[in-house]
Amino acid sequence: AAKDGIIESVEARNGQTMVKPKAGVREGDVLVSGIMDNDARGYRYVHAYGDVYAQTRYSLTREYPLEYDEALDTGETRTRYTLRVLDRSLPLFFSQDPPYPLCAREETEREYRLPFEFLPSLYIKSETYREQYTQHKKRTASQALEQATEELDRELREGLSGDIAVAGREVSNTLTERGTLSVTVTLVCRENIAREAAIDPPDSGAAESES
């Protein structure tokens, strides 16, 4: 099992099925075994494979203050440029300090290829600073919950990879003594949790000694 889950269906194409639907499994549990045992042929090893679909859960928890300071733009901006060729940089400004006491910074870099192949590319990096100020704000628990649900749901979905289907969502929240709202968003998913792993055959000498 690639992760914890509750088994929904097992489609074993080879090997011996070790779990049934509605059973809970932990990461690392054997779902389809490559060790076969029957009265006619005894123990034998096979390449076990198949699809095992399970209900899985992905959660995120974060606290949201009901009173907070938000940084807002004043509308003033200032941009600085730096030239770079190979490993040498040439700043086109003097002071290294930010131009505003409170600001947000965005950086971009563009490549300019010169018309001669033997000359290296020229890079121009621009750093744009937006002046900001802080504003004290308040919000209700329901407003914080709405924002939290949207943010955490988006982050969880962006973190999913592979063939994972979202079947549902659960949201819980608690008001803390710190004046924050603790919100947990859980996505209930359906995915194939089967992954192949090598079988370590028992040592032949040890097997003989045990018999």
C-alpha positions, 0 to 999 in steps of 0.5 A: 500500500502506497498510503493509508486508506479504506479498500474499495475494490481489488483487481488482482491480475496475478498473485494472492489477494490479501485484503477485502473491500471495506478493510482499513490498510496502512502504508506498507501493508501487503495488498496482493502477495507474490507468494502463492500456496496450494496443496498441489504445488506448495509455495511458489513465487509469482510477479504479483500485480493489479489495481487496488482502489481505496478511499484516501484522505488529504488534510490541511490545518491552518489558523486564521486570526480574526484581527490582523494587519494587512499590507496594502499598496499605495500605488507608488513603485520603483524599479531597479535593473541589473545587467548580467553576463556570464557570472558577472553582474552590474547593478544600475543603482547605488543603494542596496537598501529597499526604496520604501520602509514597507514594500513588496518586491517582484523580480523578473529576468529576460535574456537578450541574445547578441547577433554574434554566436561567439558572444554570451547572452545578456541578461537584464534583471528587473526588481520592482518595489511596491510601496505599502502601508498596513491597515488593521482589519477585523473579520467574523468567524464565518468570513475567516472560515469562507476564506480558509476553506477556499485557500486550503481546498485549492492548495490540497487540489494543487498538491494532488498528483496522478490518477486521484479522484476527489469524492468529497470534502470535509471542513471543521473549525475551532475558535482558539483562545488566541483569537484565531479560527483553526480550520481543517479541510479534508479531501476524501479521494479515490485512488489506486494505492497499489505499488510493487515491491520486491520479495525477499526470499527466505534464506535456504539454510535457515529454512532447512534448519527450521524444518 
